[in-house]
Structures are given as C-alpha cells and as structure tokens.
Amino acid sequence: ADDDSATGGPDVARRIYPIITVITDEGFRRLGDQESADIARSILERRLEQPDGPRAALL
C-alpha cells in the first residue's frame, strides 16, 4: 500500500493527498490540491494528538 494512494493514506513526504470532491444542492466542486493538502495535514496533526480519535459521551 506504500505506492497505492487509494489505500495507503496521505503521503506528506511525497505530497500525495486524496482528491476531495464536495457535492451539495448547489452542485459539484473538486477541492484544489493545496486545500486537499491542508485538510489532510490537519487531520494527521489531530491524529498525533489523539491517536484513538475523539471521545464520545456514554448515553
């Protein structure tokens, strides 16, 4: 999966990021490369702080 961007996740070292598409009632929009990179880096940074993800309250 190291060379497979579909299953390997973002690769910051090689600048391989997901293609992000937003579909709303206003239409279709593909995010630009920089915006996708910013989102991916933000998620990776948060995962370093909370590797198990956010905590949900018990009901």
C-alpha positions in Angstrom: 0.0 0.0 0.0 3.0 2.3 0.1 2.6 3.3 -3.5 -1.2 3.0 -3.6 -2.6 6.4 -2.8 -6.1 4.9 -2.6 -5.3 2.6 0.3 -2.1 4.0 1.8 -3.5 7.3 3.1 -1.9 10.7 2.6 1.9 10.7 2.0 3.2 14.0 3.2 6.8 13.3 2.3 5.9 12.7 -1.4 3.0 15.2 -1.4 0.4 12.6 -2.3 -3.0 13.6 -1.0 -6.6 12.5 -1.6 -8.8 14.0 -4.2 -11.6 15.6 -2.3 -14.9 16.4 -4.0 -17.8 18.2 -2.4 -21.3 17.7 -3.7 -24.2 19.9 -2.4 -27.5 21.1 -3.7 -25.5 23.9 -5.4 -23.5 21.4 -7.4 -20.2 19.7 -7.7 -16.8 21.1 -6.7 -13.4 19.5 -6.6 -11.1 21.0 -4.0 -7.8 22.2 -5.2 -4.5 20.4 -4.4 -3.4 22.9 -1.7 -6.8 22.8 0.0 -6.8 19.0 0.0 -3.2 19.0 1.4 -4.2 21.4 4.1 -7.1 19.3 5.2 -5.1 16.1 5.1 -2.3 17.7 7.2 -4.8 19.0 9.7 -6.3 15.5 10.2 -2.8 13.9 10.5 -1.9 16.5 13.2 -5.0 15.9 15.2 -4.4 12.1 15.0 -1.0 12.6 16.5 -2.6 14.4 19.4 -5.5 11.9 19.8 -4.5 8.6 18.1 -7.6 6.9 19.3 -9.9 9.6 17.9 -12.3 11.9 19.7 -14.1 10.6 22.8 -17.9 10.3 22.7 -20.0 10.6 25.9 -21.7 7.4 27.0 -25.5 7.5 26.8 
